[in-house]
Amino acid sequence: MSSIELYELEGCPFCAKVTQKLEELGLDYESHTVPRSHAEREEVKEVSGQTGVPVLVDRDHGVEGLPESSDIIAHLEETYGDET
C-alpha cells in the first residue's frame, strides 16, 4: 500500500493539477474518488476536517489531511522534487 493517498473528484480541475504533479514526479499513490455531494464526504471530513477536495495524505512525511491543490503541489515539490 502506498503511503500517499489522494481524495479527489472526477472532473475537478484542482484534483487534476495534483494528479498531474504526482505523475510528473513518478509517485505511486492510492486514489479515493469521493461523492459529488459534500454532505456525503464523511471520509474526507474525518481525514481533513472539511469536505473540499483535493486532500492529500502522506503518512511517510506526517501529512494526515492536507487540503488545497497549491499547498499539496508545494508539499510534493519540496518533499519529492529532488528525488527525480
Chimera marker file (.cmm) of the C-alpha trace (Angstrom):
<marker_set name="trace">
<marker id="1" x="0.000" y="0.000" z="0.000" r="1" g="1" b="0" radius="0.5"/>
<marker id="2" x="1.296" y="3.444" z="-0.904" r="1" g="1" b="0" radius="0.5"/>
<marker id="3" x="1.986" y="5.943" z="1.847" r="1" g="1" b="0" radius="0.5"/>
<marker id="4" x="0.436" y="8.640" z="-0.369" r="1" g="1" b="0" radius="0.5"/>
<marker id="5" x="-3.327" y="8.864" z="-0.725" r="1" g="1" b="0" radius="0.5"/>
<marker id="6" x="-5.349" y="11.408" z="-2.675" r="1" g="1" b="0" radius="0.5"/>
<marker id="7" x="-9.022" y="12.162" z="-2.131" r="1" g="1" b="0" radius="0.5"/>
<marker id="8" x="-10.345" y="13.510" z="-5.399" r="1" g="1" b="0" radius="0.5"/>
<marker id="9" x="-13.439" y="14.105" z="-7.508" r="1" g="1" b="0" radius="0.5"/>
<marker id="10" x="-13.717" y="13.146" z="-11.154" r="1" g="1" b="0" radius="0.5"/>
<marker id="11" x="-13.741" y="16.249" z="-13.357" r="1" g="1" b="0" radius="0.5"/>
<marker id="12" x="-12.247" y="18.504" z="-10.652" r="1" g="1" b="0" radius="0.5"/>
<marker id="13" x="-9.579" y="20.757" z="-12.243" r="1" g="1" b="0" radius="0.5"/>
<marker id="14" x="-7.768" y="21.241" z="-8.920" r="1" g="1" b="0" radius="0.5"/>
<marker id="15" x="-7.594" y="17.477" z="-8.423" r="1" g="1" b="0" radius="0.5"/>
<marker id="16" x="-6.274" y="17.094" z="-11.974" r="1" g="1" b="0" radius="0.5"/>
<marker id="17" x="-3.419" y="19.517" z="-11.207" r="1" g="1" b="0" radius="0.5"/>
<marker id="18" x="-2.414" y="17.384" z="-8.229" r="1" g="1" b="0" radius="0.5"/>
<marker id="19" x="-2.624" y="14.060" z="-10.103" r="1" g="1" b="0" radius="0.5"/>
<marker id="20" x="-0.543" y="15.586" z="-12.904" r="1" g="1" b="0" radius="0.5"/>
<marker id="21" x="2.149" y="16.577" z="-10.372" r="1" g="1" b="0" radius="0.5"/>
<marker id="22" x="2.079" y="13.103" z="-8.767" r="1" g="1" b="0" radius="0.5"/>
<marker id="23" x="2.559" y="11.512" z="-12.192" r="1" g="1" b="0" radius="0.5"/>
<marker id="24" x="5.241" y="14.035" z="-13.189" r="1" g="1" b="0" radius="0.5"/>
<marker id="25" x="7.198" y="13.099" z="-10.060" r="1" g="1" b="0" radius="0.5"/>
<marker id="26" x="6.632" y="9.381" z="-10.704" r="1" g="1" b="0" radius="0.5"/>
<marker id="27" x="4.932" y="8.830" z="-7.346" r="1" g="1" b="0" radius="0.5"/>
<marker id="28" x="2.716" y="5.869" z="-6.574" r="1" g="1" b="0" radius="0.5"/>
<marker id="29" x="-0.453" y="6.834" z="-4.748" r="1" g="1" b="0" radius="0.5"/>
<marker id="30" x="-3.819" y="5.444" z="-3.785" r="1" g="1" b="0" radius="0.5"/>
<marker id="31" x="-6.763" y="7.362" z="-5.210" r="1" g="1" b="0" radius="0.5"/>
<marker id="32" x="-10.057" y="7.740" z="-3.348" r="1" g="1" b="0" radius="0.5"/>
<marker id="33" x="-12.848" y="9.078" z="-5.551" r="1" g="1" b="0" radius="0.5"/>
<marker id="34" x="-15.345" y="10.982" z="-3.408" r="1" g="1" b="0" radius="0.5"/>
<marker id="35" x="-19.068" y="11.608" z="-3.974" r="1" g="1" b="0" radius="0.5"/>
<marker id="36" x="-20.151" y="14.835" z="-5.686" r="1" g="1" b="0" radius="0.5"/>
<marker id="37" x="-22.272" y="15.845" z="-2.704" r="1" g="1" b="0" radius="0.5"/>
<marker id="38" x="-20.320" y="17.495" z="0.099" r="1" g="1" b="0" radius="0.5"/>
<marker id="39" x="-22.843" y="16.034" z="2.556" r="1" g="1" b="0" radius="0.5"/>
<marker id="40" x="-21.709" y="12.520" z="1.580" r="1" g="1" b="0" radius="0.5"/>
<marker id="41" x="-17.974" y="13.137" z="2.021" r="1" g="1" b="0" radius="0.5"/>
<marker id="42" x="-17.661" y="11.844" z="5.584" r="1" g="1" b="0" radius="0.5"/>
<marker id="43" x="-14.348" y="10.100" z="4.853" r="1" g="1" b="0" radius="0.5"/>
<marker id="44" x="-12.781" y="13.343" z="3.614" r="1" g="1" b="0" radius="0.5"/>
<marker id="45" x="-14.128" y="15.233" z="6.648" r="1" g="1" b="0" radius="0.5"/>
<marker id="46" x="-12.625" y="12.643" z="9.009" r="1" g="1" b="0" radius="0.5"/>
<marker id="47" x="-9.221" y="12.982" z="7.331" r="1" g="1" b="0" radius="0.5"/>
<marker id="48" x="-9.035" y="16.753" z="6.868" r="1" g="1" b="0" radius="0.5"/>
<marker id="49" x="-11.774" y="18.394" z="8.921" r="1" g="1" b="0" radius="0.5"/>
<marker id="50" x="-13.509" y="19.748" z="5.810" r="1" g="1" b="0" radius="0.5"/>
<marker id="51" x="-15.259" y="18.340" z="2.729" r="1" g="1" b="0" radius="0.5"/>
<marker id="52" x="-13.420" y="20.012" z="-0.151" r="1" g="1" b="0" radius="0.5"/>
<marker id="53" x="-11.064" y="18.145" z="-2.462" r="1" g="1" b="0" radius="0.5"/>
<marker id="54" x="-8.301" y="17.505" z="-3.290" r="1" g="1" b="0" radius="0.5"/>
<marker id="55" x="-6.917" y="16.265" z="0.027" r="1" g="1" b="0" radius="0.5"/>
<marker id="56" x="-3.535" y="14.572" z="0.357" r="1" g="1" b="0" radius="0.5"/>
<marker id="57" x="-2.352" y="12.074" z="2.958" r="1" g="1" b="0" radius="0.5"/>
<marker id="58" x="1.392" y="11.373" z="3.026" r="1" g="1" b="0" radius="0.5"/>
<marker id="59" x="1.990" y="9.134" z="6.018" r="1" g="1" b="0" radius="0.5"/>
<marker id="60" x="5.767" y="8.846" z="5.497" r="1" g="1" b="0" radius="0.5"/>
<marker id="61" x="6.069" y="12.607" z="5.970" r="1" g="1" b="0" radius="0.5"/>
<marker id="62" x="3.455" y="13.195" z="8.688" r="1" g="1" b="0" radius="0.5"/>
<marker id="63" x="0.793" y="14.691" z="6.418" r="1" g="1" b="0" radius="0.5"/>
<marker id="64" x="-2.620" y="13.491" z="7.565" r="1" g="1" b="0" radius="0.5"/>
<marker id="65" x="-5.060" y="15.581" z="5.528" r="1" g="1" b="0" radius="0.5"/>
<marker id="66" x="-3.583" y="18.443" z="3.507" r="1" g="1" b="0" radius="0.5"/>
<marker id="67" x="-6.221" y="20.391" z="1.522" r="1" g="1" b="0" radius="0.5"/>
<marker id="68" x="-5.771" y="22.975" z="-1.267" r="1" g="1" b="0" radius="0.5"/>
<marker id="69" x="-4.139" y="21.986" z="-4.547" r="1" g="1" b="0" radius="0.5"/>
<marker id="70" x="-1.455" y="24.699" z="-4.379" r="1" g="1" b="0" radius="0.5"/>
<marker id="71" x="-0.388" y="23.571" z="-0.882" r="1" g="1" b="0" radius="0.5"/>
<marker id="72" x="-0.390" y="19.917" z="-1.967" r="1" g="1" b="0" radius="0.5"/>
<marker id="73" x="1.731" y="20.664" z="-5.040" r="1" g="1" b="0" radius="0.5"/>
<marker id="74" x="4.175" y="22.721" z="-2.942" r="1" g="1" b="0" radius="0.5"/>
<marker id="75" x="4.493" y="19.802" z="-0.483" r="1" g="1" b="0" radius="0.5"/>
<marker id="76" x="5.091" y="17.320" z="-3.305" r="1" g="1" b="0" radius="0.5"/>
<marker id="77" x="7.726" y="19.501" z="-4.976" r="1" g="1" b="0" radius="0.5"/>
<marker id="78" x="9.547" y="20.228" z="-1.685" r="1" g="1" b="0" radius="0.5"/>
<marker id="79" x="9.406" y="16.627" z="-0.483" r="1" g="1" b="0" radius="0.5"/>
<marker id="80" x="9.871" y="14.624" z="-3.681" r="1" g="1" b="0" radius="0.5"/>
<marker id="81" x="11.085" y="17.092" z="-6.326" r="1" g="1" b="0" radius="0.5"/>
<marker id="82" x="14.797" y="16.485" z="-5.823" r="1" g="1" b="0" radius="0.5"/>
<marker id="83" x="14.452" y="12.698" z="-5.919" r="1" g="1" b="0" radius="0.5"/>
<marker id="84" x="13.635" y="12.531" z="-9.622" r="1" g="1" b="0" radius="0.5"/>
<link id1="1" id2="2" r="1" g="1" b="0" radius="0.2"/>
<link id1="2" id2="3" r="1" g="1" b="0" radius="0.2"/>
<link id1="3" id2="4" r="1" g="1" b="0" radius="0.2"/>
<link id1="4" id2="5" r="1" g="1" b="0" radius="0.2"/>
<link id1="5" id2="6" r="1" g="1" b="0" radius="0.2"/>
<link id1="6" id2="7" r="1" g="1" b="0" radius="0.2"/>
<link id1="7" id2="8" r="1" g="1" b="0" radius="0.2"/>
<link id1="8" id2="9" r="1" g="1" b="0" radius="0.2"/>
<link id1="9" id2="10" r="1" g="1" b="0" radius="0.2"/>
<link id1="10" id2="11" r="1" g="1" b="0" radius="0.2"/>
<link id1="11" id2="12" r="1" g="1" b="0" radius="0.2"/>
<link id1="12" id2="13" r="1" g="1" b="0" radius="0.2"/>
<link id1="13" id2="14" r="1" g="1" b="0" radius="0.2"/>
<link id1="14" id2="15" r="1" g="1" b="0" radius="0.2"/>
<link id1="15" id2="16" r="1" g="1" b="0" radius="0.2"/>
<link id1="16" id2="17" r="1" g="1" b="0" radius="0.2"/>
<link id1="17" id2="18" r="1" g="1" b="0" radius="0.2"/>
<link id1="18" id2="19" r="1" g="1" b="0" radius="0.2"/>
<link id1="19" id2="20" r="1" g="1" b="0" radius="0.2"/>
<link id1="20" id2="21" r="1" g="1" b="0" radius="0.2"/>
<link id1="21" id2="22" r="1" g="1" b="0" radius="0.2"/>
<link id1="22" id2="23" r="1" g="1" b="0" radius="0.2"/>
<link id1="23" id2="24" r="1" g="1" b="0" radius="0.2"/>
<link id1="24" id2="25" r="1" g="1" b="0" radius="0.2"/>
<link id1="25" id2="26" r="1" g="1" b="0" radius="0.2"/>
<link id1="26" id2="27" r="1" g="1" b="0" radius="0.2"/>
<link id1="27" id2="28" r="1" g="1" b="0" radius="0.2"/>
<link id1="28" id2="29" r="1" g="1" b="0" radius="0.2"/>
<link id1="29" id2="30" r="1" g="1" b="0" radius="0.2"/>
<link id1="30" id2="31" r="1" g="1" b="0" radius="0.2"/>
<link id1="31" id2="32" r="1" g="1" b="0" radius="0.2"/>
<link id1="32" id2="33" r="1" g="1" b="0" radius="0.2"/>
<link id1="33" id2="34" r="1" g="1" b="0" radius="0.2"/>
<link id1="34" id2="35" r="1" g="1" b="0" radius="0.2"/>
<link id1="35" id2="36" r="1" g="1" b="0" radius="0.2"/>
<link id1="36" id2="37" r="1" g="1" b="0" radius="0.2"/>
<link id1="37" id2="38" r="1" g="1" b="0" radius="0.2"/>
<link id1="38" id2="39" r="1" g="1" b="0" radius="0.2"/>
<link id1="39" id2="40" r="1" g="1" b="0" radius="0.2"/>
<link id1="40" id2="41" r="1" g="1" b="0" radius="0.2"/>
<link id1="41" id2="42" r="1" g="1" b="0" radius="0.2"/>
<link id1="42" id2="43" r="1" g="1" b="0" radius="0.2"/>
<link id1="43" id2="44" r="1" g="1" b="0" radius="0.2"/>
<link id1="44" id2="45" r="1" g="1" b="0" radius="0.2"/>
<link id1="45" id2="46" r="1" g="1" b="0" radius="0.2"/>
<link id1="46" id2="47" r="1" g="1" b="0" radius="0.2"/>
<link id1="47" id2="48" r="1" g="1" b="0" radius="0.2"/>
<link id1="48" id2="49" r="1" g="1" b="0" radius="0.2"/>
<link id1="49" id2="50" r="1" g="1" b="0" radius="0.2"/>
<link id1="50" id2="51" r="1" g="1" b="0" radius="0.2"/>
<link id1="51" id2="52" r="1" g="1" b="0" radius="0.2"/>
<link id1="52" id2="53" r="1" g="1" b="0" radius="0.2"/>
<link id1="53" id2="54" r="1" g="1" b="0" radius="0.2"/>
<link id1="54" id2="55" r="1" g="1" b="0" radius="0.2"/>
<link id1="55" id2="56" r="1" g="1" b="0" radius="0.2"/>
<link id1="56" id2="57" r="1" g="1" b="0" radius="0.2"/>
<link id1="57" id2="58" r="1" g="1" b="0" radius="0.2"/>
<link id1="58" id2="59" r="1" g="1" b="0" radius="0.2"/>
<link id1="59" id2="60" r="1" g="1" b="0" radius="0.2"/>
<link id1="60" id2="61" r="1" g="1" b="0" radius="0.2"/>
<link id1="61" id2="62" r="1" g="1" b="0" radius="0.2"/>
<link id1="62" id2="63" r="1" g="1" b="0" radius="0.2"/>
<link id1="63" id2="64" r="1" g="1" b="0" radius="0.2"/>
<link id1="64" id2="65" r="1" g="1" b="0" radius="0.2"/>
<link id1="65" id2="66" r="1" g="1" b="0" radius="0.2"/>
<link id1="66" id2="67" r="1" g="1" b="0" radius="0.2"/>
<link id1="67" id2="68" r="1" g="1" b="0" radius="0.2"/>
<link id1="68" id2="69" r="1" g="1" b="0" radius="0.2"/>
<link id1="69" id2="70" r="1" g="1" b="0" radius="0.2"/>
<link id1="70" id2="71" r="1" g="1" b="0" radius="0.2"/>
<link id1="71" id2="72" r="1" g="1" b="0" radius="0.2"/>
<link id1="72" id2="73" r="1" g="1" b="0" radius="0.2"/>
<link id1="73" id2="74" r="1" g="1" b="0" radius="0.2"/>
<link id1="74" id2="75" r="1" g="1" b="0" radius="0.2"/>
<link id1="75" id2="76" r="1" g="1" b="0" radius="0.2"/>
<link id1="76" id2="77" r="1" g="1" b="0" radius="0.2"/>
<link id1="77" id2="78" r="1" g="1" b="0" radius="0.2"/>
<link id1="78" id2="79" r="1" g="1" b="0" radius="0.2"/>
<link id1="79" id2="80" r="1" g="1" b="0" radius="0.2"/>
<link id1="80" id2="81" r="1" g="1" b="0" radius="0.2"/>
<link id1="81" id2="82" r="1" g="1" b="0" radius="0.2"/>
<link id1="82" id2="83" r="1" g="1" b="0" radius="0.2"/>
<link id1="83" id2="84" r="1" g="1" b="0" radius="0.2"/>
</marker_set>
